Every structure is written in C-alpha cells, then in structure tokens.
C-alpha cells in the first residue's frame, strides 16, 4: 500500500515528465519513469546487468545504454534535478546534427515504496551510451585540443542563448567521440536564466562558468588556449 501511495504521489509531483515523452512504470522490483517507446522489461534487463559488474558499482554500460547511480543526497529530491536537467538539455540542446548531451531513457528507483527518499533507497538514470574516450588533456595534441575546446565553447554558447548555463564541463565530464566531437555527460550542476523575466543574470552566470573553467583547466592546457577560451566565456 505504501508503494502504491508514494508512486501515485510521484505521478502527481512529476507530471512534468510526461511533457518530455515519459510515462510512469511500476514492477515488482523497479518503479519510476521511462521513455514512452520503451518497456519495463527493457529496464529489468539493464538493471540485472549490475549484478555481473562486481563490487560497488556507481555506473555501468549495457549495449547502447549507460546507467548511473544517483547520489544519496539526490535521493532526497522528490524531483530529480539531474534527470530534469538532462531532459531540458536534450530538448533544447540536441537539435539536428548537434548532440550536446546523451539522450535520457529512464529514471529508475529500486526497493519498496517506503524506501523512497530514505537511506535504503537507490535511484538510477539510464541514458544513451556515448561511444568514445574520456577527454584526456595530456594525450590530446595541440591542434585537436584547440578544436575540441572551441567546440566545447560553442556548445556552451548555444545553451546560453537558450538561458541554460551548464557548469559540469571538466575533462572528467566529457566524452570525446571518434569524430573528436565532445559530449557533456554530467548534468548535476546547471543554472537557468530567463532573459525575458525581471532579472537577467547572464553576466553573473557567465562569470560562474569562467570561474569553473579556471578551476578545471588553468595550468592543465597551454596558456594561449586557456586565455582564448576564457575570454570567450566571459564575453
């Protein structure tokens, strides 16, 4: 009964997910939200894969899917901020040939409904798997490094034009595809600025992005590249 009550509470609170083409699901082991063209059996198959990874697994891949475990603090959020960020960046960032972030497929919770938003609960985000390598600054030659960083800046600029300010763009948060195209794979920290509203915080938010770039890249890439990108970030 508790599971049923909490699940229906989620349906009401997270009704926004339906606008992004997601439907609620509830099975014996899992419940949450799944893309409308997917089925719960797909989720069960992917989640079962975790058993074969061994040890404590924060993320794993299965076929064309990537699964990431939510942090415990995220389990206390009725609306999962990371997942909502992923939905918004997919909707407004992935357009045409442009792939800025992986496509989200499901938000999955395990255990009983009474475990939800508690110490015993577990949650996962299932995304499109991006085939490529982690962004390795040391192993990337100067010309490729410049192209990748310029593309990162262009993608951040594209999002800013839509009032979206991604703060997770450190090398560890980026996968480089075989065509050297960077894809952002962490959407935990995102800020929003509605330019048509009473408050316009573009300058402040660009400053936060520039500060984040400083923390993640200063001293780790050639100085000329660093300052070139830094100036573009602060406008």
N, C-alpha and C positions, 0 to 999 in steps of 0.2 A: 504493500500500500504506500509506504514512504517513497519507494522508487517511482510509483505512478504519479504521486503528488508533485514531487520535485521535477519529474520530467515535464509535466504539464506547465509547471511554473517556468521552466526553461523555454518552452514553446512560446509563452506569452512575452517573456522578457526579451528573448532573442528573435522575435518576429522579423526583425530587420534582415536576418539571413535569407529569408525567402525572396527578398528583392534581388539577391545575388544568385538566385537559382539553386538554393539549397533546401533540402527537406529534412525533417526530423526522422530519426530511426531509433528503435529500441529492440534489442535482442536479449537473450539470456545472459550474455557476457558484456555487451557493449551498448552504449547509447550516446546520442549526440546529433550531429548534423552532417549530411552527406550531399554531394552534388546530385542533382535530380536525375542525371543519366547513369548513376552508379547504384549498386545494390548492396545491402548489408553483408551479403556473403563475400563481396569483394573485400570489405573491411576485415572480416574474420580471417580471411586467408593472409592478408598483410600483417595483421596483429599476431597471428600464430607464428610468423617468421621470427618474432622477437625471441622465442624460446630457444632458437638454434644459434643465437649470437654469443651466448655465454657471458657470465658476469653481469655487472650493472651496465645497461645499455641506454644511453641518452638519445641515440638516433641510429637508424639502420635503413637499408635500402632493400627493395624487393621489386625486381623488374623495372618498370618505369615510375615507381613510386618511391618517395623518400618520407620517412616517418620520424618526427622529432618529439621528444617528451617535453611537456610543459614543466616549468619550474614550480616549486611548491607555492611560491607567492602568487603565481598566476592562477593556481587552483582556487584561490580565494576570490577571484574575479567572477562575478556572475556573467558578465560579458567579457569574453576572452579578448583582451586588447591586441595581442599579437595576431590572432586569427582575423580580427576585424581589420587591422592594418593590412594584412595580406589581401583581403577581399578588395579593399579600396585601391591598393596599388595595382592589383591585377586589373580592376575595372578601368582605372584612369591612366595607368602607365603602360600596360601591354596593349599596344594598338598597332595593327598591321604587322609589319616585319619586326617591330620593336618588342623585344622581350626583356623587361626590366627585372621582373621577379618571377619565381616559379608559380604556376597556376595551383590554387588550393583545391583539394578534393574533399576533405572531411575534417571535422573536429570531433574527436572520439574520447569518450570517458569510459573507464572500466570500473568494475566493482558495483556494489549496490547503490541505489539512490541515496541512502542515508550516509554513504561515504563521501558524497559530493561536497566540495568546498570543505574538506577536512583533511586531517593528517593521513588518512588511509586511502585517499583517492588518488587516481592517476589520470592524466589527460595527455592527449597526443594530437598533433596536427599532421595530416597527411597531405603532401604536396607532390607536384610534378617533380620527377628526378631530373636534375640538370647534369648532363654528362659533360665532364671536363675535369680540370685540376684546380686546386686551391691557388689563389693569387700569391705566387712566390716572388717577392721583390728581388731577392738575391739571384734567382735563376732566370730572370727576365732581362734580355738585353735592352740597351737604352732606347732604341727605336720602337720596339714593341711596348716597352714600358710607357713611353710617351703616348702612343696610340691608345693604349688601354686607359691611362689616366684621363686623356681627353674625352674618351667615350664615357667614362665614369662621370666626369663633369657635365657632359651633355645630357646624360640621363638624369642627374640631379637637377639640372636646369629645367628639363622637360617637366619633371614633377613639381618644381617650384612654381612654374607657370600655372599649375593647377591647384596651388595652395597646399602642396604636400612637401614636407621637409624631412627626408629620411636622415637619420643620424647614425645608422649602422652601415658604414661603408669602409671599415678597416679591411685589410687584406684577408683576415680570417672570415669575413662576412661576404666574400665574393668568390664565385666560381668562374673560371675562365674556360669558355667553350673551345672546341677545336679550331674555330674560326677567329679566335682571340677576342671574342665578344664577352664582356663582363656581365654577370648576372648577380644581383643582390639576393642573398639567400637568408638574411636575418632581418626581421621586421619588428623587433621588440620595441625599438625607440623611434617613434615618428611623431612629428609635430604638424599641426594644421593651422593655416592662416586663410580666413575667408576675406579676400580683399574688398568685397562689396559690403562688409559689415562695418560697424562703427570703429572698430580697432583694426589697424593694419600693422602687423608686427614683422613685416618682411625683413627689414634691416636687422632687427634683433635676432630673428631666426637664421638669417644668413650668417650672422656673427657666430651663432652656436655651431653651425656647420663648419665654419672656418676653424673654430677652436677645436672641434673634433678632428678635423683634418690634420691640424698641428699635432695633436696627441698621437695620432695613428701613423703619420708619415714623416714628420720632421726628423732629419738625421738618418732616415732609412732609404731615401731616394736622393738622386743628385739635386743639389741646391737649386739649379736653374729650373728644373722641372717642378720642384716643390713650390717655388715662388710664382711660377707661371700659373699653376692650378690655384694656388692660394688667392691670388689677385682676382681670378675669375669667380671664386666662391664669394668673396666679399663685395664683388660688383664694382 
